[in-house]
Amino acid sequence: MSIDNPERQNRIDKMIRLKEAGISVYPAKFEKLNNLKDVHNLKEGGGIKSAGRLMTLRDMGKITFGHLQDISGKTQIVFQKDKIGEELYKLLLNDIDLGDILGVEGAVFVTKKGERSILVKKWTFLGKAILPLPEKWHGLADQEVAYRQRYLDLISNEGVKERFIFRSNLIKALREFYWEEGFMEVETPTLTHKATGAAARPYYTRNNAEDIDLVLRISHELPLKELIVGGFEKIFELGKVFRNEGKDPSHLPEHTHLEHYCAYWDFEDNIRFTEKMYDHLFKVLNLEKKRSILDKNGREVEVDFSTPWNRLDYIAAVNQDSGLDILSYNDADKLRKDLKKQKIEFDGMEKMGLSALIDNIYKKVTRPKIINPTIIYNYPKIVQPLARINDDDERIVDQFQLVINGWEMLKAYSELVDPLDQRARFEEQAAAKKAGDEEAFEVDDEYLTAMEHGMPPISGWGMGIDRLAAILSKQNNLRDVILFPLVKKKE
């Protein structure tokens, strides 16, 4: 809003009059003893002292009704001229605007219509809003404002606030589950020398003091496994990762990632651990196992989270859905040619190496069809350069993913702990990167050095918190479960 807007100036004039009346318009503090929704728990006639944002105000002469809103919700407040005095009553009607912050002290009472309210005996001015609140929120234009000015979205839409309270409770429940299971939370660097641990394009930055180029991490993985080398056995990390790639409803350049690593486990242990985790979350958060969620088109679909989950062989499913035998290929150009014959195409395939092509076939023809929680297993070795080779078939690795409603929710595998094998696979990835595959892994010599000091058997696991929050709160766009998603700078 322009600074020369008449409504803004009118509110500033009111603020000046409040100051002239001896009112502190931005006081240092207020002793808030109750949430506004405590009116439902306190006995009628009981005292209450609370505060919040003024959302409505309706003058009825000698009595005025309004609503305050705080973190707990909205509550009706009632002002009577003979209770608060004529001077303060007049000030309230003339110089208080919707959006202002007020403290109120009074008693709980029930109106003739049966609404539990606060009968105000004293009010305190706590903050002037010199810009008005939005009147309505609907349509695409307003959604863009909601992302850019999330504070207005939170004020205007109670369901949005509840969604982010749910997200906070979800993260709390996850952390508590890990501690109950004997894991310890650790922190690893955000600035790294190499972009490793996932197939993604990194963000590049520079450290002037050291005169070195760095990248923002795309995964927590390698430093966490170095800690396993150092003697930790059950560790997890919750934090941001950054991937400089396309944006769609299920991908964002900055997202919250959870990873854990456990010495002496294999990927089957992690499957059981994951099912136990979800059972715990549904119990603690009081969620029904059978619940309605939104697909990518905004349609409601019913999903059953009851464990144990169904399992699906990656290779068998992709072969069936594509009409190709993906394990028979060792040349990207040949696979690319055969994909076109099958009329299977996707963005960027001309520059992809063999591993990226295979993974994108799966994402194109198989994953979108998966609705109920499903464990995908039996991955080709070439698509996961950090996973342990299967004992019975050297062409596959011991890995699984959990897929729900076409979204990859998490990935885990038995870790590759053989440093010579790891070096060879890194070099294969480096060749693919040199050939133009921007998402291929880089060789990480520091990690290889750590591996050569000896690693126990390990299974690692990574999950996107934003996707889990979206699925469980019935959203189909990650931006709706992130308080401040990245948007273009406003002109």
N, C-alpha and C positions, 0 to 999 in steps of 0.2 A: 504494500500500500504506500502511496506517495506520502511524503512527510508534510505536504501542504493539503492533505485531505481534510475536509471540514469536520468530519466526525472525530478524527484524531485530535484536531485542535479543540473541539468541544470538550473532549475528555480531559485534555490538559488544563483547560479553564476550570473544570470541576476540581481537578487536583489542586490548583492554586487556591480555590475557595476553601477546600478542606484544610490546607495549611494555614490559611488566615483564621480558620475557626479553632486553631490549636491542635489539629489532628496530625499525627505523624503518619505520613502516607507510606513510608517504607520502614517500619519499626524493626528493631534488631531481633526480637524473638516473641513468642507467644507460648504460654504453658498449655499445650493441648493435652487434655487428660483422657479424652475419649475419641474413638472413631465415630463418624456420624451414624453408622448403622447400629451403634450401641443402643439407640432408642428402642430397638426390638428386644434387647436383653434386660434393660433396666425397668424397674417397676414404675408405674404411672405416678407422677409427682416427684420422682427421684431426680436429683441434680445431674446435670451434664454440662461439660465444657469442651467444645470442639471447634474446628475451623475447616474452611474449605473455600472453593471457588463458587461465587454466586452465579447460578445458571438461569434462574427465573425470578421475577419480582412482579407481584400483582397487587396494586393499591385498591383497597376496598373502603377507603375513607379513614376511619379510626383504627382499622386493622389492615395489615398487609401480609400477604402470603408469599413465600419464596422457596427456593430449593438451593441448598448448598451441596457441593460434590467434593468428596475426597477419595482416597484410595479404596475405601470400602463401598462407595456408591453414593447415591443421592438420598437426601433426607429433607423433608419439608420443615421449614422454619416459619414461625409466626411472630410478627411484631405488633404489639398493641401500644397506641400512643400513651395511654395512662400507665403503662408498665415501664417504658424506657424514657419517658419525658418528651415534651413537645419539641424541644430544640433538636435533640438527636433524631427524633422521628422525622422532622422536616429535612434535616441533613441527609438522612437515609433516602428519602424520596427524590430529593433535588440533585444530589451530587454523587450518588452511588450508581455504578453501571454494572450491567451483566459482564461477567468476567473478572470483576474485582475479587480480592481475597478478603474474607471476613472471619473474625473469631466471634463465637457466640457463647454465652453462658446463660443457662436457664433451667427449665424443668421439662421432663417428659410428660406429654399429655396426648390424649386421643381426641381428634376432631369429631364433629357430628357425623362425618362420612366414614368414620372408623380408621382414619389414617394416623398412625403414630408419628408425632411431630415434636419439635422443640419449641416451647413457648419462651421466647427470648426475653430475658430480664436485663441483659447488658450485651452490647455488641462492640467489637473493637476492629478498627480498620487495619488491615495487614498488608495491602498491596494494591496499587492502581494499575488497571489494564488500560493503556492508552490506545490500543488497537482492539477492535471488536472481535468476538468469536464468529466463526462461519455459521451461517444459518442452516444450510443443508449440505449433505454429503451424498452425492450420487453421480454416476457417470465416470467416464475415463478421465476427464479433466481433473475432477476432484481426487481421483485415485493417485494421480501424479503429485498433487499437492500433499496428499497423505504421506507419500514416501519422502517428500522433500521437507515437510514440516510435520514430523510425526507427533510432536507435542499437541498440535491441533486435532489430529486423528484420535489421540488418547483422550483428550478432553471431550470430544464430540461423540465418540462411539464407545459405549461401555463394553461391548463385546471385544473390541480391540485390546482394551486394557486387560480384560480377563485372559485373553490369549497370551499376552506376554507374562502375566502372573503364572500361567500354566507352564510356560517355557522355563521360567526361573525354578519352579517346583520340580520340573523334569530334570534339570541339571543337578539340583540338590539331591534328588533321589538317586541319580547315577553315581554321584560322588560317594554317597553313603553306602551304596551297594559295593563299590570297589573296596572301601575300607573294611566293610564287614567280611569281604572275601579275602582279606589279607594283602591287598595291593597298597602301594605307596604312591602318592602323587609326586611327580617331578616336573622340572621345567628345563627345556632345551632351547638353543638359540633360534631366533627368528631370522637373523641375518646369517647366511651361509655362503660357503665358497662354491658349492656345486648344487645344481637342481636335481636332486635324486630322491628316490622313495616313491615316485608316482610318475605316470606318463602325462606330462602337462608342460605347457610353456610357462616359464617363470617371469617375474618382474625383476628387472635389473636396477641396481642402485650403486652408489659409490661411497666409500668411507674416505673422507678427505685426510683425516689424521694419519691413517695407515697408507694412504695412496694406493688403495686396492679396490677392484670391482667386486661386488657381491650380488647375491640374489636373495629375494625373500623366499622363505622356505615354501615348498609345495607339499611337504609331508613332515611328520615328526620322526619318521622311521629310523633312519640310520643312527642319529645320536642316541636314541633309546636303546638300540641293540648294542651300541658301544657300552652303555651302562650295564647291560647284561654281562658283557665281557668283564667289566669291573667288579662284578660280584652281586649286583642286585638281581633278584629273582622274579618279583611280581611288581611291575610298575605301570603307571598310566599317566597320560598327559592330556589335558584339555586346553585347546588354544586355537588361535587363528592360523590358517594357511592361505596362501595366495597363488592363484593360477590365472595367468594372463591369456584367457581363452574366451570363446563366445559366451554370450549371456542368453539364457532361456529360463523358463519357469523352474527348472530343476538344477540350474548351474548359476553360480555367482562368482565373480573374481576373488572375493574375500569371503571365507566361510569358517564356521567353527567346527573344528575336527577333534575327535576323541580317538586316541590310540592306546593300546596296552600291549605289553609283552610279558610272556611268562616262560621262564626256564623250565625245561623238562616236559613241557606240553607238546602235543601235536595238534593238527587242525581239527581232529575229531573232539579233542578236549574243548576246543574253542566253540565248536558247534553246540555242545552241551551247555557251556558257560553262557552262550548267547541266549539260548532258550530260557535258561534260568534267570538271566537278566531281564528279559521281556516279561516273564511271569512276575518278577519282583516289581517292575515298573507299573504294570497294570493293577497290581494289588495295592501298592502304596498310593498311587494316584487315583484309585477308585474308578478304574475304567472297565467298561464291558469288553469282553474278548471279541464278541461279534459286534462290529460297528460300521457305520456308514462313513465312507470317505469320498473325496472327489477325484475323478480321473482327470487326465490332462485337458479334456474338453469341458470340464466343469460339471459332468454328469455324476450322480451319486452311484456308487457301487458298494456292495456289502463285502467286507473282508472279515475273515475269521482268523484271529491271532492265536487260537488254541494250539498248544504244543503237544507232541512234537510236530514239526513242520514237514511238508512234502519235500522230496528231493528230486532234482532234475539233472541228468548228465549233460554237461555243456556241449561236448563234442557230438553226442548223438542228436541232441536237439538242433544244433546249428546245421549239421549235415542234412537232417530231415527238412528243416525250414528253407534251406538254401538250395538243396539239390546238389551240393558239392561235398567232396570228401576233404575237409580242411587239413587233415593231417598228411595228406599226400603231396602238399605243395611245399617247395623249398625256394620258390622264385616268386617275387611280388608281381612281376609283369605278367606271368602266366595266370596267376590268380585274378589279377585285375581284368585280364581279357575274358576269362571264364565268367566273372561276375557280370560283365556287360552282356554276355550271351544269356545269362539268367535274368537280365533286366533288373539287376540289383545295383543301385548307385547311391552314393552319399557324398556330402561335401568334403573336399580335400583329398579324395581317394587317389588322385593322380600323383600326389607327392608322398603317399604313405608307404612305409616299409611293410614287410610281410606280417609282423606282429600287429601293427595298427590296423591293417586290412582285416585280419581275422577277427579282431576284437570289435571292429565296427560292423562286420556282418552280423555278429551276435546282437549288437545294439539295434540293428536295423530290422532283423527278421524274427528274432526270438524273444528278446527281453520285453518288448511292448505288450506281448500277449499274457505275461505273467501277472496275475491279480493278487491271489492269496499269498501270504508269506511262503517263500520257496527257497530252499537251499540249492544253489547251483554249484556243482562240483565237476571234477575231471577236466581241468583246464590244460590246453596245450602249453608245453614248456615255453614256447617262444613268446607267449603273451605276458609272461610273468617272470622277469629275470631275477627276482629276489626270492623265489619260492623253491622249496626242496623237491627234487625229482622223486616221483613215485617209485617204490621198490619193485613193483611188478611191471611197469611200463615206462621206459626212460623218455618217452615222447610227451608225457604229461607230468603235471606237478600237483602236490597235495595242497590244494587251495579250495576255498568256497566263498561264495557271495550270498548274502540274503537280499532277495528282490521282492518288493511289494509294490503292486500297482504300476509295474513298469519302471520303477525307480530302484537303482542300486542303493541299498541302505547301508551296507557294510561289506568289507572285504577282509578275509583272514587266510592265513596259510601256515603250513609248517615252514619255518625259515630255512633258507639255504645257509649252512654254516661252514661249507667247504670253501676256503678262500681261493683255491686254484680254479674251481668251477665258477665261482663268482667273478673272478677276473675275466675269464673267457666270455662269460655272458655280457659283462659290461662292455667288452671290446666289440661284441656283435652289435650292441645297442649304439655304440659310438659310430660304427660304420653306417648304420641306418640314419643316424643324425647327420653325418657328413653327406649322405645322399639326398638330404632334404626333409627328413622326418623331424619336425621341430619338437615333437613330444617324446622323442626317444630319450632314454636315460644317458647320463654322462658317467664316465669313469670317475670313481671317487677313491683316490689312492689312500687318503687318510682312513677311510672305512676299511679298505682292504688290509691296511697295516694292523688295525684293531683285530680284524678277523684272524690274522695269522698268529695272534697271541692265544688263540684257542677259544672256541665257543661251545657251550653245552647245547643240547637240543632246545629249540625255541619255537614257540608259536606266537605270531603277532596278529593284531586285529585293529581295524580302523573303521570308524563310523562318522558320518556327517550328522551333527546335531541338528542342523537346520532342517534337513529332510525328515528326521524323526519327529521334530516338533510340528512340522507341516502336516505329516500324515496323521498324527494323533489329534491335532486340533482342526482337522477337516479343511485344510488349505491345499491348493494345488500350485501355489507360486511361493517360492522361498522368500521373496521380498515381503510377504505378508507375515512372516514370523521373525523378521530381523528389524530391530528398532530403527536403524538408520542405514538402509540399503544405498549402495552407490548410485547416484543419479548425475546426469550431466549438469555442469555449472549453469545456473540461470543467467541468461543474458541481461 
